[in-house]
């Protein structure tokens, strides 16, 4: 007899608690193999395919494309074992999840040592049922018997006296719904087990009549803004949150300088003419950055607000800005200080391709200590970029173009680039920032300067 297994959205790692369904890869009635990808989801950091640890027949899908689900919410149910096809047609009820293959997400294994994220149990109570069941509806599932009606409660979702201690709610979607509508969860009485606040409780509070506001002076009604509305969610929302946090927390300053890059471009041409893998300009600039950070380690640091300390970091995990169809992402090259220009070129190319195809893992986008931003690819000369929080600095590089330049006392046409450094003024003063930028410019103008630090 077939057993119906419920597969839930797995722990995505890197502190991620929810994901948006981008594209279903299977339909109800399809036969799936163990570890076959069944859905493509987008998190705040990457797009990934989620493999199912069960093999059998898909009996139900949960969530339409575009739906955002929390970690632990049901994704699909699969009828496994003998008679799976019959179970799929009968719409058998899901049973408790058994152990699967362990390969629950591309790039991540199952970690049973950690408790599920955002699961809180009030002292002396039984563990509540997953809140995701209250917000997910199966798509194209076979009809199932209706559950017995729960006893009516006189004040479901009604305001209650604010309570002390943890708020009895476990679903991130319930918290988000309340936050978006200005509902104080501490003032609600939950209808779930042991007072657990469900989505229905928040919706009931939204429908309740609001107290009459005090009369206010008559003002002109604002004109409703027209135009297309684009939700700030997924990658775009994550970028917005990070940039806003950077602006709130980091007292940044920017200094810049023009540099003659003619000799650097000539050195690159000579390297590539010698044979072997080609070396990119970005890789040469990255190699210059790591040498400069060795001289000015205060710029390869972060500020720990909890301890009020500056933490200087031993390794350079170099982020670089990459523009994709999904938006701006910053892949991170680990231990860049130990890589050659050839190695950096290959790693930049590999990670850029993964970024463009949406296949970067969340771990590829975190942990950076310094960012190199080549906005010259957009045909602009200068910028004052926002620091990639929680880093302390970012080097910006404009386009390299022929310009009039005084070279050896005479006016000549040279390849000129503008370099800008945005830095956290808490970690250093202008002397260190200016020294870093001047050293970078000197290496650009005379690559032989770099040889002294190699």
C-alpha positions in Angstrom: 0.0 0.0 0.0 1.3 3.5 -0.9 2.4 5.9 1.8 1.9 9.6 1.2 5.0 11.6 2.3 4.9 15.4 2.8 8.0 17.3 1.6 8.5 20.7 3.2 10.5 23.7 2.2 13.9 22.8 3.7 16.3 25.0 5.7 17.9 27.3 3.2 20.9 28.2 5.3 22.6 31.6 5.7 19.8 32.9 7.9 17.1 32.7 5.2 13.6 31.9 6.5 11.4 32.1 3.4 11.5 31.7 -0.4 9.2 32.6 -3.4 8.0 29.9 -5.8 9.4 30.9 -9.2 8.5 27.8 -11.3 7.1 24.4 -10.6 9.1 21.6 -12.3 6.5 18.9 -11.7 2.8 18.6 -11.9 0.3 16.5 -9.9 0.4 13.0 -11.2 4.0 13.1 -12.3 6.4 10.4 -11.3 9.5 11.8 -9.5 12.8 10.1 -8.6 14.7 10.5 -5.4 16.6 13.9 -5.4 14.8 15.1 -8.5 14.3 18.9 -8.5 10.6 19.6 -8.2 10.5 23.4 -7.8 12.6 26.5 -8.5 12.5 29.0 -5.7 14.0 32.5 -5.2 15.4 33.6 -1.9 16.7 37.0 -0.9 20.1 35.8 -2.1 19.9 33.4 -4.9 17.6 31.2 -7.1 17.9 27.5 -6.4 16.2 24.3 -7.5 14.8 22.2 -4.6 15.2 18.4 -4.9 12.7 16.1 -3.3 14.1 13.3 -1.1 11.2 11.0 -2.0 10.6 8.9 -5.1 7.0 8.3 -6.2 3.9 10.0 -7.6 3.2 13.7 -6.9 -0.3 13.9 -5.2 -0.4 17.6 -4.4 1.5 20.9 -4.8 1.3 23.7 -2.3 1.4 27.3 -3.5 1.1 29.0 -6.8 4.0 30.5 -8.7 4.8 33.8 -7.1 3.7 32.6 -3.6 6.1 33.2 -0.8 6.5 30.4 1.7 8.3 30.1 5.0 10.9 27.4 5.8 9.0 24.4 7.0 5.9 25.0 4.9 4.6 22.1 2.8 5.8 22.0 -0.8 4.4 18.8 -2.2 3.1 15.4 -1.2 4.4 12.2 -2.8 2.9 8.7 -2.8 5.7 6.3 -2.3 5.8 2.5 -2.3 3.4 -0.1 -3.8 0.2 1.3 -5.1 1.6 4.8 -5.5 -0.5 5.5 -8.6 -3.7 4.5 -6.9 -2.8 6.7 -3.9 -2.2 9.6 -6.2 -5.7 9.2 -7.7 -7.3 8.8 -4.4 -5.7 11.8 -2.8 -4.4 10.1 0.3 -3.7 12.2 3.3 -0.1 13.1 4.1 1.5 11.2 6.9 4.4 12.3 9.1 7.7 12.9 7.2 10.1 10.0 7.3 13.9 10.3 6.7 14.8 11.0 3.1 18.0 11.1 1.1 19.4 14.1 3.0 20.0 16.0 -0.2 17.2 18.4 0.4 18.6 21.5 -1.3 21.3 22.1 -3.9 24.4 23.0 -2.0 23.1 22.0 1.4 22.6 18.8 3.2 20.1 17.9 5.9 21.2 19.1 9.3 19.2 17.3 12.0 21.4 18.8 14.8 19.7 22.2 14.6 16.1 22.8 15.6 13.8 24.2 13.0 14.0 28.0 12.7 11.4 30.1 14.3 9.7 27.3 16.2 8.9 28.5 19.7 6.9 26.5 22.3 5.4 28.1 25.3 6.5 26.5 28.6 4.3 23.6 29.7 2.5 23.3 26.3 2.6 20.8 23.5 4.5 21.7 20.3 2.2 23.6 18.0 1.4 22.4 14.5 3.4 24.1 11.8 2.0 27.6 11.2 2.6 27.1 7.4 -0.4 24.9 7.3 -2.6 27.9 8.0 -1.2 29.9 5.1 -0.6 27.3 2.4 -3.3 25.9 0.2 -2.7 22.8 -1.9 -2.8 23.3 -5.7 -4.6 20.7 -7.8 -4.8 18.2 -4.9 -7.4 15.5 -4.9 -10.5 16.3 -2.6 -10.0 15.4 1.0 -12.5 15.0 3.8 -13.3 18.3 5.5 -12.0 18.5 9.1 -14.3 18.6 12.0 -15.4 22.1 12.9 -13.4 23.6 15.8 -15.3 24.9 18.8 -16.3 28.5 18.3 -14.3 31.0 20.3 -15.9 34.1 21.5 -13.0 36.4 20.8 -10.9 35.0 17.9 -8.5 37.7 16.9 -10.1 40.1 19.3 -7.8 42.6 21.0 -6.6 41.4 24.4 -4.5 42.9 27.1 -0.8 43.1 26.1 1.1 40.1 27.3 4.6 39.9 28.7 7.3 37.5 27.3 7.5 36.0 23.8 4.6 36.6 21.4 2.8 33.3 20.8 3.3 33.2 17.0 5.7 31.0 15.0 4.9 31.8 11.4 7.0 34.5 9.7 4.2 35.2 7.3 1.8 36.0 10.2 4.4 38.4 11.7 4.9 40.0 8.3 1.1 40.4 7.8 0.8 42.0 11.2 3.8 44.3 10.6 2.6 45.4 7.2 -0.8 46.5 8.6 0.4 47.9 11.9 -1.2 45.2 14.1 0.3 44.7 17.6 0.6 40.9 18.0 0.8 41.3 21.8 -2.7 42.8 21.8 -4.3 39.7 20.0 -5.7 36.6 21.5 -4.8 33.6 19.4 -7.2 30.8 18.4 -4.5 28.1 18.1 -3.3 25.6 20.6 -2.2 27.3 23.8 -3.2 30.7 22.4 -1.0 30.4 19.3 -1.8 33.4 17.0 -2.8 32.2 13.5 -3.2 34.1 10.2 -6.9 34.0 10.7 -6.5 35.9 14.0 -4.6 38.8 12.3 -7.1 38.9 9.4 -10.0 39.1 11.9 -8.3 42.0 13.6 -8.0 43.7 10.3 -11.7 43.4 9.7 -12.6 44.6 13.1 -14.0 48.2 13.2 -11.3 50.7 14.1 -11.9 53.2 16.9 -13.1 56.5 15.7 -10.2 58.9 15.3 -10.1 62.3 17.0 -11.2 65.1 14.7 -8.3 66.6 12.8 -8.0 69.8 10.9 -9.2 69.6 7.4 -6.4 69.1 4.9 -6.3 68.6 1.2 -6.6 64.9 0.2 -3.4 63.6 -1.2 -3.5 62.6 -4.8 -3.1 58.8 -5.3 0.2 58.0 -7.0 -0.4 56.4 -10.4 1.9 54.0 -12.2 3.3 50.5 -12.0 3.9 49.1 -8.5 6.8 46.7 -8.1 7.0 44.8 -4.8 10.3 45.1 -2.9 10.8 41.5 -2.2 13.2 38.7 -3.1 16.6 39.9 -4.3 15.5 43.5 -4.8 14.1 43.6 -1.3 17.2 42.2 0.2 19.4 44.7 -1.7 17.1 47.6 -0.5 17.3 46.4 3.1 21.1 46.1 3.0 21.7 49.5 1.4 19.3 51.2 3.8 21.1 49.6 6.8 24.4 50.7 5.4 23.2 54.3 5.1 21.8 54.2 8.6 24.7 52.6 10.4 27.9 53.6 8.5 29.3 57.2 8.5 30.9 56.9 5.1 33.1 59.3 3.2 34.5 59.2 -0.3 37.8 60.3 -1.8 38.8 59.9 -5.4 41.7 60.5 -7.8 42.4 60.3 -11.6 45.1 57.9 -12.6 47.0 57.3 -15.8 46.3 53.6 -16.6 48.4 53.5 -19.8 51.2 51.4 -18.3 48.7 49.0 -16.7 47.0 48.4 -20.0 50.3 47.9 -21.7 51.4 45.4 -19.0 48.1 43.5 -19.5 48.6 43.4 -23.2 52.1 42.0 -22.7 50.9 39.3 -20.3 48.2 38.1 -22.7 50.6 38.2 -25.7 53.0 35.8 -23.8 50.5 33.0 -24.1 48.4 31.1 -21.5 45.1 32.1 -20.0 44.1 35.7 -20.6 44.2 38.1 -17.7 41.4 40.6 -17.1 41.7 44.3 -16.1 39.4 43.5 -13.1 41.8 40.8 -11.9 44.8 43.2 -12.1 42.9 45.8 -10.1 41.9 43.1 -7.6 45.5 42.0 -7.2 46.4 45.7 -6.6 43.6 45.9 -4.0 44.8 43.0 -2.0 48.4 44.4 -1.9 47.0 47.8 -0.8 44.9 46.1 2.0 48.1 44.4 3.3 49.5 47.9 3.8 46.3 49.4 5.1 44.5 46.5 7.0 42.1 48.9 8.7 40.1 49.0 5.5 39.7 45.1 5.6 37.7 45.2 8.8 34.2 45.5 10.2 32.6 47.3 13.2 31.1 45.1 16.0 28.4 47.3 17.5 27.6 44.8 20.2 31.1 45.1 21.7 31.9 48.6 20.3 35.1 47.2 18.6 36.8 47.4 15.2 37.5 43.8 14.0 40.4 43.6 11.6 40.1 40.5 9.4 43.0 38.3 8.5 41.8 37.2 5.0 40.6 39.3 2.1 37.3 37.8 0.9 36.8 40.1 -2.2 33.3 40.9 -3.4 32.8 42.3 -6.8 29.6 43.9 -8.2 27.9 42.0 -11.0 24.8 43.2 -12.8 22.3 40.5 -13.8 18.8 40.4 -15.1 17.6 39.9 -11.5 19.5 42.9 -10.3 22.8 43.7 -8.7 24.6 40.9 -6.8 28.0 40.8 -5.2 29.7 37.4 -5.4 32.6 36.8 -3.1 36.0 35.4 -4.0 37.5 33.7 -0.9 41.1 34.3 0.2 41.8 36.7 -2.7 45.1 37.8 -1.2 46.6 34.4 -2.1 45.5 34.2 -5.7 47.4 35.2 -8.8 46.0 37.4 -11.5 45.3 34.3 -13.6 43.4 32.6 -10.8 41.4 35.8 -10.0 40.5 36.1 -13.7 39.2 32.5 -13.8 37.2 32.9 -10.6 35.7 36.2 -11.7 34.5 34.6 -14.9 33.1 31.5 -13.2 31.2 33.4 -10.6 29.9 36.0 -13.1 28.4 33.2 -15.2 26.8 31.6 -12.2 25.4 35.0 -11.2 23.9 35.6 -14.7 22.2 32.2 -14.7 20.9 32.6 -11.1 22.9 29.6 -9.9 25.0 31.2 -7.2 24.5 29.6 -3.8 23.7 31.9 -0.8 27.2 31.1 0.6 28.7 32.7 -2.6 27.1 36.0 -1.8 28.0 36.4 1.9 31.1 36.9 4.0 32.8 39.6 1.9 35.4 41.9 3.6 36.0 44.4 0.8 34.3 45.1 -2.4 35.6 46.1 -5.9 33.0 47.9 -8.0 33.8 48.3 -11.7 31.0 50.8 -12.7 33.1 51.7 -15.8 31.4 48.9 -17.7 28.3 51.2 -17.7 30.2 54.0 -19.5 30.5 56.3 -16.5 33.6 57.9 -14.9 32.8 58.3 -11.2 30.4 57.3 -8.5 30.0 57.5 -4.7 28.8 53.9 -4.0 27.1 52.7 -0.8 29.3 50.4 1.3 28.3 46.7 1.2 27.4 46.4 4.9 29.0 45.2 7.2 32.3 45.8 5.2 34.3 49.0 5.8 35.3 50.1 2.3 34.6 49.8 -1.4 36.9 50.8 -4.3 35.1 52.1 -7.4 36.6 52.1 -10.8 35.4 54.2 -13.7 35.8 53.7 -17.4 39.4 53.7 -18.9 39.3 56.2 -21.8 41.8 58.3 -23.8 42.2 61.8 -22.3 44.6 64.7 -22.5 47.2 64.2 -19.7 50.5 65.8 -18.8 53.1 63.0 -19.2 56.8 63.6 -18.5 56.2 67.3 -18.8 54.3 67.2 -22.1 50.7 67.1 -23.0 49.8 63.7 -24.4 46.8 61.5 -24.9 46.8 58.8 -22.2 44.4 56.0 -20.9 42.9 57.7 -17.8 40.7 56.2 -15.1 39.0 57.7 -12.1 39.3 55.7 -8.9 37.1 56.4 -5.8 37.2 54.9 -2.3 34.2 55.0 -0.1 35.1 54.1 3.5 33.7 53.8 7.0 35.1 56.8 8.9 34.9 54.8 12.1 37.6 52.4 11.1 40.1 55.0 9.8 40.7 58.7 9.1 41.4 60.4 5.8 45.2 59.7 6.1 44.8 55.9 5.9 42.0 56.2 3.2 44.1 58.6 1.1 47.2 56.4 1.6 45.3 53.4 0.3 43.9 55.1 -2.7 47.2 56.7 -3.6 49.0 53.4 -3.4 46.3 51.9 -5.7 46.7 54.8 -8.2 50.5 54.4 -8.1 50.3 50.7 -9.0 47.9 51.6 -11.8 50.2 54.2 -13.2 53.4 52.1 -12.7 52.7 48.4 -12.3 56.3 47.9 -11.3 55.4 49.4 -7.9 53.3 46.3 -7.3 56.3 44.0 -7.7 57.8 45.3 -4.5 54.9 43.8 -2.5 54.7 40.4 -4.3 
